[in-house]
Amino acid sequence: MNKIFLLAFALFGFISISKAQVAVGVNFQSSDTFITVGTNPDKEFFGEARLGIGHDIGLELMGGYNFVRKSEVNAYVGAGLGLLGHHHNHKHHEDHNDIYLAIPVGVLIKPFSNTRNLGFLVEAAPVFADHSHSYLRGGVGVKYTFR
């Protein structure tokens, strides 16, 4: 776990040096915790890679569309394709991967007028998985955009 945080801080440093418009964040979802790296979330269309670091490691790629774009708030809808690896330590269970589709709907709130780089998000998404049942996940997060 410490290696993941060290890697995340190294990524933060590299992005800040490159001066790219890249957003990084942490999403605390009901299903997992995600470290995120993506394009500028203030653009009409944006993309994001989400690394799940909870009890199972997973990866989700999400494309989003901002249907509301204002300096203090964005509202978006997207589509995500994910892969979640399951590991069972019981001899009657096999290891398997779940491929899933998520449809996130969220709001990114940028409350500080002196910096619109920092935002807080609220998101919900129906998730449709192949090996397990479908469910609704929800959560909150924080996002910082390097400009």
N, C-alpha and C positions, 0 to 999 in steps of 0.2 A: 504494500500500500504506500509506503514511503517513497518507493521508486516512482510511482505514478505521480505523486505530488511534486517530486523533484523534476520529472519530465515536464509537468505542466508549467512550473515556474521557468524552466529553460525555454519553453515555447513562448511564454509571455515576453521574456527578454528578447528573443529573436524577432518576434513580431514588432515590438516597440522600436528596435533598431532599424528594421526594414521600412518603417513608416507606412505600412500597408493598411488599407481599410479592412481590417479583419476583426471579427468579434469573437470573444471567448467568454465562456460562462460555466456555471454549474446549475443544473436543474435537479431539484429534489422532487421526483415524481412518486406516485403511490406504488409504482411497480419497480422502480430502480432509481439510482442516482446517476446522472449523466454529466460528463465533462464535455463541453461543446466547443467547436471551432467552426466558424463560418464566415461567409461574406458579409458585407455591410447590411445590417438589418433595417436600415432606413431606405434602402432602394425598393422599387416596386416589386421586384423578384429577388429572392435571396436563397442561399443554400447553406446547409449546416451538416456537419458530421458529429454524431453523438456517440461517445464511448461509455457504455454502461459499466459501472464499477461496483455494483452491489454484490449480492451473493452469487450471481452468475455474470460472467463477462459477456458483453454484447456490443454490437455496432449497429447504428441506425444512420441512414443517409436521408435527409429531409430537404425538400424544396418547398419554399413558401411564397405566398403572394400577399402583399400588404394591401388590403382593401380600404384601410384608413392610414394615412401617412401625415402626421403632424409633428411639430417639433417636440411636443411633450408626450405624445402617445402614438403607437402604431397598433393596429389590429390586423391579424393575419389568419390565413387558413393555409394548410399545406398537405403534402402527402409524403409519408416516410416509408421506406423499406428497410426492415431490420433483420438481423440475425442474432439470436440469443442462444448461447451454448449452455446446455444443462449437463451437469456431471452428478451422477448418483453413486454413492458409495455402498449400495446394496447389491448383492449378487443377482437379484431377480430383475434389476432395472438396467437398461442399456443407456449409454451416453447417447444423446441426440441433440440436434440443433433445431430450433424453431425459427422458421422464416415467417415474418409477420408484416402486415400492412397497417400503418397508423395514419389517422387523419387528424393532425393537431389543429386546434383552433385556440388562438391566444391573444393576449394583450401585452405589449411591452410599454411600460410606463417609465418616462424619463423625468423625474420630479425636480431635478436640480437645474435651475435656470443658468447657472454659471458653467455647467458642464452637461452636455447632452450625451456624453460618452457612456455614462453609467445608467443602467436601466434595470428595472425589476419586472419580472414577467409572471403571468398567471396563465396556465395552459391546461386544456383538457383534450383528450384524444380517444376516440374509439379505436381499439386494437383488435385486429383479426389475425389470429395465429393458426398454424396448421396442426400442431400436435396437442394444443391445449385449447381451452374454450376462449371465446372472445370476451373482452372486458373493456371497461372505461377506466382510463388512467387520468389522473389529474395531479397538478403540482404547482410549485412556485420555483423561481430561480432568480439569479442575478446575472447580468451580462454587461461586459465592458467592450466598447468598440475603440480600437486603436486607429486614429486618423492622422 
